[in-house]
Amino acid sequence: MKDTEILDPTNTVKNREILYRLMISQLFYDGYHNLAVELTSIIRADPPCPPSDRLFHVMMTGMANERKKKDEELASMEGTMGLDLEFETEGSALAPEPASYETAYVTSHKAACRAGCFTFDGQLVATGSVDASIKILDVDRMLAKSAPEDLEPGRSEHGHPVIRTLYDHTDEVSVLEFHPSEQILASGSRDCTVKLFDISKASVKKAHKVFTDCEAVRCVSFHPTGDYLAVGTNHSVLRVYDISTGQCFVSPMASQHHKSEITCVKYAVTGKLYATGSTDGCIKIWDGVSGRCINTFIQAHDGSEICSVVFTKNGKYLLSSGKDSLVKLWELNTSRCLIAYTGAGTTGKQEHSTQAIFNHTEDFVLFPDEVTTSLCAWNSRNASRAHLMSLGHNGPVRHIVHSPTHAAFLTCSEDYRARFWVRRQTSH
């Protein structure tokens, strides 16, 4: 490459041509003559490329700069780790495979269990059911109940894992989410209400705040500050409520709304963006301040209903699932699907909605297979399949959620049960 061939940030085609010429020169230099000739003919390199070691040195310089950039980014995010494909071409240590988790506790409702969530510190879980009830369970007590006697002497003294049972809805509890920093639980229901419960008080049985809608509630997501709550219903327009005043906000641009009911909503960790999915097959990305739609992935899952959306911790990617039984990882700044996680669903089409989620370190993507009631898991970075694991339910898993802090997750099923799974620390 001539010294006059300088990268032009505005000319992608020219820059790629320079890159390919560097690759050919490096292949010649390293002795891969046949590969270099083949690539030369494919891209029609003219004039011919001489042997050169320049690409290697450019790469070394670039990686050093990337490492510095990554360190600065981690420092600004207070050490938050997670999925970042930009910096992870080499292998990295993975958290325990989900297939190594085991059931630590099972709780039952009187009808199908379809909602669940963890507190921000991973110490409590909540489950919701078609029977209109909500259970709140203590994680340490669930672990103590199931621990072998030699690991946890006197475990029966810890008390019952179910610390609250709430009956304030009149229909199915369809979604649950804990406040990001306070002991408050939000529940959405087919009775067209969202209710907030102060669970710090043992005597509380009823909600201290209620947001009433005219449609069944399907999904909710707290803003990271906890000041706002996004609510999706069987209507096509998303609502955002101010928690303290109860004021409701909607996007003023009618053309930006979904065309049918909203199935999922999730804020990014920074609160600058939130994403919604719908039965119209579209995923929309919204500005967290103005409430305006800034991007739409049309027919994100080939027109199938969108079942879940979740941002990575760094906000660079969005993980989605659809009723086509596919899970996709989207790069937000290019609007491209970078990775498709395939192999879940023997029929290729689901009857029910369920979620694709990350584990707490974002090393793995988890997705329940509806037909076999087993857990599909993939390496999040390269989509290689991890071991399949039976979830032990006698019906489809309608909800799955992973602990934000520990190797543990919760599955909620049509068989009326919620199972708490954990990776136990093995002692030597």
Secondary structure, 3 states (H helix, E strand, C coil): CCCCCCCCCCCHHHHHHHHHHHHHHHHHHCCCHHHHHHHHHHHCCCCCCCCCCHHHHHHHHHHHHHHHHHHHHHHHCCCCCCCCHHHCCCCCCCCCCHHHCEEEEEEECCCCEEEEEECCCCCEEEEEECCCCEEEEEHHHHHHHHCCCCCCCCHHHHCCCEEEEECCCCCCEEEEEECCCCCEEEEEECCCEEEEEECCCCCCCCCCEEEECCCCEEEEEECCCCCEEEEEECCCCCEEEECCCCCEECCCCHHHCCCCCEEEEEECCCCCEEEEEECCCCEEEEECCCCCEEEEECCCCCCCCEEEEEECCCCCEEEEEECCCCEEEEECCCCEEEEEECCCCCCCCCCCCCCCEECCCCCEEEEEECCCCEEEEEECCCCCECCCEECCCCCCEEEEEECCCCCEEEEEECCCEEEEEECCCCCC
